[in-house]
Amino acid sequence: MPKVTRALLSVSDKSGLVPFAQTLAQLGIELISTGGTAQALRAAGLQVKDLSDHTGFPEMLDGRVKTLHPKVHGGLLYLRGNAVHEETVKAHQIAPIDLVVVNLYPFEKTVAKPDVPLHDAIENIDIGGPSMLRSAAKNHESVTVIVDPADYELIAAELKASGDTTLATRRRLAAKVYARTAAYDAAIAQHLSRAFGLAPSGSAPAALIVQAPLSQPLRYGENPHQKAALYGRFPEYFEQLHGKELSYNNILDLTAAAALIADFQGEPPTVAILKHTNPCGVGQGSSLKEAWDKAFATDKQAPFGGIIAVNAPLDLPCAEAIAEIFSEVIIAPSFTPEALALLQKKKNLRLLRILKNPHEANAIDVRSVGAGSFLWQERDLHRADSGLLKVVTKRQPTEAELRAALFGWKVAKHVKSNAIVYSAADRTLGVGAGQMSRVDSSRIAVWKAGEAGLSLAGSVVCSDAFFPFADGLIAAAKAGATAAIQPGGSMRDAEVIAAADAHNVAMVFTGVRHFRH
């Protein structure tokens, strides 16, 4: 096929544009451009032909109509070598456009701003850009199309080598274009549906469209025989400072840890230790070292190879304590230079800085359930406070019991169901997770506390869902719990309350369940 002779460039993101355009000019490729893109190229000393000169038709309607013209789309779409097409473009003086460089108006960034006016959102809906991209991508047998500045270097190298791009490259770029325009249209549809009141914020969409760029390939999935990759905005929330690349399981665990520690944001220094997404110990103190000692004391076996999250800058005393055991990942809002230097001596330990509170991300969970199906739900961001609790027993909880209940309730929310947590006001004492019955979870939590040498006398038992029978509450009382926190709502609530009164256990209902599967 003929070499690339003419390129049309029209971009909102101008990163890397000038060096790439300079390469095109050096290769003798004619540059056609519009508006701000043309200005940027001319400012760099490049010769640029205005699109209006190419089409013989002026831009109009505040720039809404400039690329929607037969001399643009005809030059992109006609089939090279097709006799009829060749005659047609010759008769209408349509010149071929062999290379298109377009990225779209920043609609997603615009609507990400709080309270963006509808007018601003609509004005950032690109019409000509997607049209040119789709035309060029459709005719990728002859036309090279670039939607991502990350591809400039590759295309420049191929053009320097042969004056053209390979068919394999053009196919890859064409597929990339349709992925981008699909994501763009999905973002517009979702925003306008909310803006027009057709899909109120938080309501289930009429069609589930998930578009996320590849963030990084992963070595494998949960097991070595499973392929895996990470998509989406992960780098906006976490920055890896040290250690080998993250695994699929690391990412599952550390995002669970980040969600848990986010519930303790703004509170005294807190440390959470997780394993397989379950908390095995959470502690709070006047320093991170004190908080670590309390968290680690809950279970000194499970943290081996675990994930550690802290809610304050990780300092040297805490780092020295953590360094005594093997951990997979530590996440913190920051690390002091001394702590970072110490932990970086462990080459396999991943250190991540939390850049943004994960609770600020899209408050939606989507999960694949096989059979070509997906589950959609709002994320569980509910946080209880003392004003929302309902005391249902004769005895009111003491101030210490109430603090312990609220502390343990935050942790129980992040434990796989059935979940039981025994807690004090500043630490977990025993955690039972993921069992088929609530009584079994309670037994495991009691056993864990015994193995750790921790007394449950005066503790609070926290249950993510209601006690279906009185036996679970009675077992907790016999283990030493003097108070309980649970959602309530069982058909046998009266029996459970009566059992609590009989054992002098103060009990509060939250009215909210925290199942986690």
C-alpha positions as CSV (number, residue, x, y, z in Angstrom):
1,M,0.0,0.0,0.0
2,P,1.1,3.7,-0.3
3,K,3.2,5.2,2.4
4,V,1.7,7.5,5.0
5,T,1.5,10.9,3.3
6,R,-1.1,12.9,5.3
7,A,-2.0,13.0,9.0
8,L,-4.9,14.7,10.8
9,L,-4.2,15.7,14.4
10,S,-6.9,16.9,16.8
11,V,-6.3,16.3,20.5
12,S,-7.4,17.6,23.9
13,D,-4.5,15.8,25.7
14,K,-1.4,17.3,24.2
15,S,1.2,15.3,26.1
16,G,3.8,14.0,23.7
17,L,2.1,15.6,20.8
18,V,4.9,18.0,19.6
19,P,7.8,15.4,19.5
20,F,5.5,13.0,17.6
21,A,4.4,15.7,15.1
22,Q,8.0,16.7,14.6
23,T,8.8,13.1,13.6
24,L,5.9,13.1,11.2
25,A,7.2,16.4,9.7
26,Q,10.7,15.1,9.4
27,L,9.3,12.1,7.4
28,G,7.6,14.5,5.0
29,I,4.1,13.8,6.2
30,E,1.6,16.7,5.7
31,L,0.0,17.8,9.0
32,I,-3.6,18.9,9.1
33,S,-5.0,20.2,12.4
34,T,-7.6,22.2,14.2
35,G,-7.9,24.8,16.9
36,G,-5.7,24.5,19.9
37,T,-3.8,21.6,18.4
38,A,-2.8,23.6,15.4
39,Q,-1.7,26.5,17.6
40,A,0.4,24.2,19.7
41,L,2.1,22.7,16.6
42,R,2.7,26.1,15.1
43,A,4.2,27.4,18.4
44,A,6.7,24.5,18.0
45,G,7.7,25.8,14.6
46,L,5.8,23.2,12.5
47,Q,4.0,23.8,9.3
48,V,0.3,22.9,9.7
49,K,-2.6,23.1,7.3
50,D,-5.9,24.2,8.9
51,L,-8.6,21.7,8.5
52,S,-10.9,24.4,7.1
53,D,-8.4,25.0,4.3
54,H,-8.3,21.2,3.6
55,T,-12.1,20.9,3.4
56,G,-12.8,24.3,1.9
57,F,-15.5,24.8,4.6
58,P,-15.1,27.0,7.7
59,E,-15.5,25.8,11.3
60,M,-19.0,26.9,12.5
61,L,-21.4,26.8,15.5
62,D,-18.7,27.5,18.0
63,G,-16.5,24.7,16.7
64,R,-19.3,22.1,16.9
65,V,-19.0,21.4,13.2
66,K,-15.5,21.3,11.8
67,T,-14.5,17.6,11.1
68,L,-17.9,16.3,10.1
69,H,-17.2,16.7,6.3
70,P,-16.9,14.4,3.3
71,K,-13.3,15.4,2.7
72,V,-12.5,14.2,6.2
73,H,-14.5,11.0,6.3
74,G,-14.2,10.3,2.6
75,G,-10.4,10.6,3.0
76,L,-10.5,8.1,5.9
77,L,-13.1,5.6,4.7
78,Y,-12.5,5.1,1.0
79,L,-11.1,1.7,0.1
80,R,-7.7,2.1,-1.4
81,G,-7.4,0.1,-4.6
82,N,-11.2,-0.1,-5.1
83,A,-11.8,1.3,-8.6
84,V,-15.2,2.8,-7.8
85,H,-13.9,4.4,-4.6
86,E,-10.8,5.7,-6.3
87,E,-12.9,7.3,-9.1
88,T,-15.3,8.8,-6.6
89,V,-12.7,10.5,-4.4
90,K,-10.9,11.7,-7.5
91,A,-14.1,13.2,-8.9
92,H,-14.8,15.0,-5.6
93,Q,-11.1,16.0,-5.0
94,I,-11.0,14.0,-1.7
95,A,-7.4,13.5,-0.6
96,P,-6.5,10.4,1.4
97,I,-5.9,10.8,5.2
98,D,-3.6,8.0,6.2
99,L,-3.0,8.7,9.9
100,V,-5.4,10.1,12.5
101,V,-4.4,11.3,16.0
102,V,-7.4,12.1,18.1
103,N,-8.2,11.9,21.8
104,L,-11.5,13.1,23.0
105,Y,-12.9,16.0,25.0
106,P,-12.3,15.3,28.7
107,F,-15.9,14.3,29.5
108,E,-15.0,11.9,32.3
109,K,-12.7,14.4,34.0
110,T,-15.4,17.1,33.7
111,V,-18.2,15.1,35.3
112,A,-15.8,13.8,38.0
113,K,-15.9,17.3,39.5
114,P,-18.4,17.8,42.2
115,D,-21.7,19.5,41.2
116,V,-20.6,20.0,37.6
117,P,-23.2,22.0,35.7
118,L,-25.2,20.0,33.1
119,H,-24.2,22.6,30.5
120,D,-20.5,21.9,31.1
121,A,-21.0,18.2,30.9
122,I,-22.9,18.4,27.6
123,E,-20.3,20.8,26.1
124,N,-17.6,18.2,26.8
125,I,-19.4,15.5,24.8
126,D,-17.2,15.0,21.7
127,I,-19.0,14.4,18.4
128,G,-16.4,14.8,15.7
129,G,-13.6,13.0,17.6
130,P,-15.4,9.7,18.0
131,S,-16.7,9.9,14.4
132,M,-13.2,10.3,13.0
133,L,-11.8,7.6,15.3
134,R,-14.5,5.2,14.2
135,S,-14.1,5.9,10.5
136,A,-10.3,5.5,10.7
137,A,-10.6,2.3,12.8
138,K,-13.1,0.8,10.4
139,N,-10.7,1.3,7.5
140,H,-7.6,0.1,9.5
141,E,-6.5,-1.9,6.5
142,S,-5.3,1.4,5.1
143,V,-5.4,3.9,7.9
144,T,-3.5,4.2,11.2
145,V,-5.5,5.6,14.1
146,I,-4.0,6.7,17.5
147,V,-6.3,7.4,20.5
148,D,-3.6,7.1,23.2
149,P,-0.4,9.2,23.5
150,A,1.3,6.1,24.9
151,D,1.3,4.7,21.3
152,Y,3.3,7.6,19.8
153,E,6.7,6.1,20.3
154,L,5.8,2.8,18.6
155,I,4.2,4.4,15.6
156,A,7.1,6.8,15.2
157,A,9.5,3.9,15.2
158,E,7.5,2.0,12.6
159,L,7.2,5.1,10.3
160,K,10.9,5.8,10.6
161,A,11.6,2.2,9.6
162,S,9.4,1.8,6.6
163,G,7.3,5.0,6.1
164,D,4.3,2.9,7.1
165,T,2.8,1.0,10.0
166,T,2.2,-2.8,10.1
167,L,-1.2,-4.3,9.7
168,A,-0.9,-6.0,13.1
169,T,-0.3,-2.6,14.7
170,R,-3.2,-1.0,12.8
171,R,-5.5,-3.8,14.0
172,R,-4.4,-3.4,17.6
173,L,-5.0,0.3,17.4
174,A,-8.4,-0.1,15.8
175,A,-9.5,-2.4,18.5
176,K,-8.2,0.1,21.1
177,V,-10.3,2.8,19.5
178,Y,-13.5,0.9,19.8
179,A,-12.8,0.1,23.4
180,R,-12.2,3.8,24.1
181,T,-15.3,5.1,22.3
182,A,-17.4,2.4,24.0
183,A,-16.1,3.6,27.4
184,Y,-16.7,7.2,26.4
185,D,-20.2,6.6,25.4
186,A,-20.9,4.5,28.5
187,A,-19.7,7.4,30.7
188,I,-21.9,9.8,28.9
189,A,-25.0,7.5,29.1
190,Q,-24.5,6.9,32.8
191,H,-24.0,10.6,33.7
192,L,-26.9,11.8,31.6
193,S,-29.2,9.1,33.0
194,R,-28.4,10.4,36.5
195,A,-28.5,14.1,35.5
196,F,-31.9,13.6,33.9
197,G,-33.3,11.7,36.8
198,L,-33.6,8.5,34.8
199,A,-31.2,6.6,37.0
200,P,-30.9,8.3,40.4
201,S,-27.5,8.0,42.1
202,G,-27.0,4.6,43.6
203,S,-29.8,2.9,41.6
204,A,-29.1,-0.1,39.5
205,P,-28.3,0.8,35.9
206,A,-30.5,-0.6,33.1
207,A,-27.4,-2.1,31.5
208,L,-24.1,-2.9,33.3
209,I,-21.2,-1.5,31.3
210,V,-17.8,-1.9,32.9
211,Q,-15.0,-0.2,31.1
212,A,-11.6,0.0,32.8
213,P,-8.1,0.4,31.3
214,L,-5.5,-2.3,31.9
215,S,-3.5,-1.2,35.0
216,Q,-1.0,-4.0,35.0
217,P,-0.7,-7.7,34.0
218,L,-0.3,-10.1,36.9
219,R,1.9,-13.2,37.0
220,Y,-1.1,-15.3,37.7
221,G,-4.4,-15.4,39.5
222,E,-5.3,-17.0,42.8
223,N,-3.3,-20.0,41.7
224,P,-0.4,-20.4,39.2
225,H,-2.5,-22.1,36.5
226,Q,-4.9,-19.1,36.3
227,K,-4.2,-16.0,34.1
228,A,-4.9,-12.6,35.7
229,A,-4.6,-8.9,35.2
230,L,-5.5,-5.7,37.1
231,Y,-7.8,-3.1,35.5
232,G,-9.0,0.3,36.6
233,R,-7.8,3.2,38.7
234,F,-5.7,1.3,41.2
235,P,-2.6,3.6,40.7
236,E,-4.7,6.6,41.7
237,Y,-5.2,5.1,45.2
238,F,-2.0,3.2,45.9
239,E,1.7,3.9,45.1
240,Q,4.1,1.0,45.5
241,L,7.3,2.2,47.1
242,H,9.2,-1.1,47.4
243,G,9.2,-4.8,46.8
244,K,8.4,-7.2,44.0
245,E,5.3,-6.9,41.9
246,L,1.9,-7.4,43.4
247,S,0.1,-10.6,43.0
248,Y,-3.6,-11.2,42.5
249,N,-4.0,-12.3,46.1
250,N,-1.9,-9.4,47.4
251,I,-4.3,-6.9,45.7
252,L,-7.4,-8.7,47.1
253,D,-5.9,-8.6,50.6
254,L,-4.5,-5.1,50.5
255,T,-7.7,-3.5,49.2
256,A,-9.6,-5.3,52.0
257,A,-7.1,-3.9,54.5
258,A,-7.3,-0.4,53.1
259,A,-11.1,-0.5,53.3
260,L,-10.9,-1.6,57.0
261,I,-8.3,1.0,58.0
262,A,-10.3,3.7,56.3
263,D,-13.1,3.1,58.9
264,F,-10.5,4.2,61.5
265,Q,-9.5,7.4,59.7
266,G,-9.1,10.4,62.0
267,E,-9.0,8.1,65.1
268,P,-6.0,7.4,67.4
269,P,-3.1,5.3,65.8
270,T,-4.6,2.0,64.6
271,V,-3.0,-1.1,63.1
272,A,-4.9,-3.9,61.3
273,I,-3.4,-7.2,60.4
274,L,-5.3,-9.2,57.7
275,K,-4.9,-12.7,56.2
276,H,-6.9,-13.9,53.2
277,T,-9.0,-10.6,53.5
278,N,-10.0,-11.4,57.1
279,P,-8.8,-9.3,60.0
280,C,-6.8,-11.4,62.5
281,G,-6.0,-8.6,64.8
282,V,-6.8,-4.9,65.1
283,G,-5.3,-2.6,67.8
284,Q,-5.4,1.1,68.8
285,G,-3.1,3.0,71.0
286,S,-1.2,6.3,71.7
287,S,1.4,5.2,69.2
288,L,1.5,2.8,66.2
289,K,3.9,0.6,68.2
290,E,1.4,0.3,71.0
291,A,-1.4,-0.4,68.5
292,W,0.8,-3.0,66.7
293,D,1.4,-4.8,70.0
294,K,-2.3,-5.1,70.7
295,A,-3.2,-6.2,67.2
296,F,-0.4,-8.8,67.0
297,A,-1.3,-10.1,70.5
298,T,-4.8,-11.2,69.1
299,D,-3.2,-13.9,67.0
300,K,0.6,-14.4,66.7
301,Q,0.4,-17.2,64.1
302,A,-2.0,-16.0,61.4
303,P,-0.1,-12.7,60.7
304,F,2.8,-14.7,59.1
305,G,2.6,-13.7,55.4
306,G,-0.2,-11.3,56.2
307,I,-1.1,-7.7,55.2
308,I,-0.6,-4.8,57.6
309,A,-2.5,-1.5,57.3
310,V,-2.0,1.6,59.5
311,N,-3.9,4.8,59.7
312,A,-0.9,7.1,60.5
313,P,2.6,7.6,59.1
314,L,4.5,4.4,59.8
315,D,7.4,5.3,62.1
316,L,10.6,3.5,63.1
317,P,9.5,1.9,66.4
318,C,6.5,0.3,64.7
319,A,8.5,-0.7,61.7
320,E,11.1,-2.4,63.9
321,A,8.3,-4.5,65.5
322,I,6.7,-5.4,62.2
323,A,10.1,-6.4,60.8
324,E,10.4,-9.2,63.3
325,I,7.9,-11.3,61.3
326,F,7.4,-12.0,57.6
327,S,4.7,-9.9,56.0
328,E,3.6,-9.7,52.4
329,V,2.4,-6.1,52.2
330,I,2.4,-3.0,54.4
331,I,0.1,-0.1,53.5
332,A,0.3,3.3,55.2
333,P,-0.6,7.0,54.4
334,S,3.2,7.5,54.5
335,F,6.5,6.1,55.9
336,T,9.1,8.1,57.8
337,P,12.5,7.9,56.1
338,E,13.9,5.8,58.9
339,A,11.0,3.3,58.7
340,L,11.3,3.1,55.0
341,A,15.0,2.5,55.0
342,L,14.6,-0.3,57.5
343,L,11.7,-2.1,55.7
344,Q,13.4,-1.7,52.3
345,K,16.1,-4.2,53.5
346,K,13.4,-6.9,53.0
347,K,13.5,-7.3,49.3
348,N,10.2,-9.3,49.1
349,L,8.2,-7.0,51.3
350,R,5.8,-4.8,49.3
351,L,5.4,-1.3,50.7
352,L,2.5,0.8,49.5
353,R,1.4,4.4,50.2
354,I,-2.3,5.1,50.3
355,L,-2.8,8.1,48.0
356,K,-6.6,8.5,48.5
357,N,-9.2,7.1,50.8
358,P,-10.7,4.1,49.0
359,H,-14.1,5.2,50.4
360,E,-13.9,8.1,48.0
361,A,-14.0,5.8,45.0
362,N,-17.2,4.7,43.2
363,A,-19.4,3.3,45.9
364,I,-20.4,0.3,43.8
365,D,-19.4,-3.3,44.0
366,V,-19.6,-5.6,40.9
367,R,-18.9,-9.3,41.1
368,S,-18.8,-12.0,38.5
369,V,-20.8,-15.0,39.5
370,G,-20.3,-17.2,36.5
371,A,-22.9,-18.3,33.9
372,G,-22.2,-15.0,32.1
373,S,-23.8,-13.1,35.0
374,F,-22.8,-10.3,37.4
375,L,-24.0,-9.0,40.7
376,W,-24.2,-5.2,41.3
377,Q,-24.7,-3.6,44.7
378,E,-23.9,-0.5,46.7
379,R,-20.7,-0.8,48.8
380,D,-21.2,-1.3,52.5
381,L,-20.1,2.1,53.8
382,H,-22.4,2.3,56.8
383,R,-20.7,3.4,60.0
384,A,-22.5,3.0,63.4
385,D,-22.2,5.5,66.2
386,S,-23.6,5.6,69.7
387,G,-26.5,7.7,68.7
388,L,-27.8,5.0,66.3
389,L,-27.6,2.1,68.8
390,K,-30.7,0.8,70.6
391,V,-30.3,-0.7,74.0
392,V,-32.7,-3.7,74.3
393,T,-31.7,-5.2,77.7
394,K,-32.5,-4.2,81.2
395,R,-28.9,-3.2,81.9
396,Q,-27.4,-0.3,80.0
397,P,-23.9,-0.8,78.6
398,T,-21.1,1.0,80.5
399,E,-19.1,3.7,78.7
400,A,-16.2,1.2,78.3
401,E,-18.5,-1.5,76.9
402,L,-20.0,1.0,74.5
403,R,-16.6,2.0,73.2
404,A,-15.6,-1.7,72.9
405,A,-18.9,-2.4,71.0
406,L,-18.3,0.3,68.5
407,F,-14.6,-0.7,68.0
408,G,-15.5,-4.3,67.5
409,W,-18.4,-3.5,65.2
410,K,-16.1,-1.7,62.8
411,V,-13.9,-4.7,62.6
412,A,-16.8,-7.3,62.3
413,K,-18.0,-5.5,59.2
414,H,-14.8,-6.6,57.5
415,V,-14.8,-10.2,58.7
416,K,-16.2,-12.9,56.4
417,S,-19.6,-14.2,57.5
418,N,-20.5,-15.7,59.8
419,A,-18.5,-13.2,61.8
420,I,-17.9,-13.0,65.5
421,V,-15.5,-10.6,67.1
422,Y,-14.7,-10.3,70.8
423,S,-13.3,-6.9,71.6
424,A,-12.1,-4.4,74.1
425,A,-12.3,-0.7,73.7
426,D,-9.0,-0.6,71.8
427,R,-8.3,-4.0,70.5
428,T,-9.7,-7.3,69.2
429,L,-9.4,-10.3,71.5
430,G,-10.7,-13.1,69.3
431,V,-12.0,-13.3,65.7
432,G,-14.1,-16.1,64.2
433,A,-14.7,-15.9,60.5
434,G,-16.5,-17.6,57.6
435,Q,-18.1,-20.5,59.4
436,M,-21.3,-22.2,58.5
437,S,-22.9,-21.5,61.9
438,R,-22.5,-18.5,64.2
439,V,-21.9,-20.7,67.2
440,D,-18.9,-22.2,65.4
441,S,-17.5,-18.7,64.6
442,S,-17.9,-17.9,68.3
443,R,-16.1,-21.1,69.4
444,I,-13.2,-20.3,67.1
445,A,-13.0,-16.7,68.4
446,V,-12.9,-18.0,72.0
447,W,-10.3,-20.7,71.1
448,K,-8.2,-18.0,69.3
449,A,-8.3,-15.8,72.4
450,G,-7.3,-18.8,74.6
451,E,-4.4,-19.7,72.2
452,A,-3.2,-16.1,72.5
453,G,-3.5,-16.1,76.3
454,L,-6.1,-13.3,76.2
455,S,-8.9,-13.1,78.7
456,L,-12.4,-12.5,77.4
457,A,-13.7,-11.4,80.9
458,G,-15.5,-8.1,80.4
459,S,-15.3,-8.2,76.6
460,V,-18.0,-7.3,74.1
461,V,-19.1,-9.9,71.6
462,C,-19.9,-8.4,68.1
463,S,-21.9,-10.3,65.6
464,D,-22.3,-9.2,62.0
465,A,-25.8,-10.6,61.8
466,F,-28.5,-11.4,64.4
467,F,-28.2,-14.3,66.8
468,P,-30.8,-16.7,65.4
469,F,-31.0,-18.6,68.8
470,A,-30.1,-17.8,72.3
471,D,-27.3,-20.4,72.4
472,G,-24.8,-18.1,70.7
473,L,-25.4,-15.3,73.2
474,I,-25.2,-17.7,76.1
475,A,-21.9,-19.2,74.9
476,A,-20.5,-15.7,74.6
477,A,-21.6,-14.9,78.1
478,K,-20.0,-18.0,79.5
479,A,-16.8,-17.1,77.6
480,G,-16.7,-13.8,79.6
481,A,-18.5,-11.3,77.4
482,T,-20.5,-8.8,79.5
483,A,-22.0,-6.9,76.5
484,A,-23.1,-7.6,72.9
485,I,-23.7,-5.7,69.7
486,Q,-25.7,-7.2,66.9
487,P,-28.2,-6.0,64.2
488,G,-31.3,-7.6,65.8
489,G,-34.2,-8.7,63.6
490,S,-34.5,-12.4,64.5
491,M,-37.8,-14.1,65.0
492,R,-36.3,-15.1,68.4
493,D,-35.0,-11.7,69.4
494,A,-37.1,-11.9,72.6
495,E,-35.5,-15.2,73.6
496,V,-32.0,-13.8,72.9
497,I,-32.8,-10.6,74.9
498,A,-34.1,-12.7,77.8
499,A,-31.0,-14.8,77.8
500,A,-28.9,-11.6,77.9
501,D,-30.9,-10.3,80.8
502,A,-30.5,-13.7,82.6
503,H,-26.7,-13.5,82.2
504,N,-26.5,-9.7,83.0
505,V,-25.3,-9.0,79.5
506,A,-26.0,-5.5,78.2
507,M,-27.0,-5.7,74.5
508,V,-27.5,-3.1,71.8
509,F,-29.1,-3.5,68.3
510,T,-27.6,-1.6,65.4
511,G,-30.5,-2.3,62.9
512,V,-27.9,-2.9,60.2
513,R,-26.4,-6.2,59.1
514,H,-22.9,-6.5,57.8
515,F,-22.8,-9.8,55.8
516,R,-19.6,-10.2,53.9
517,H,-19.3,-13.2,51.5
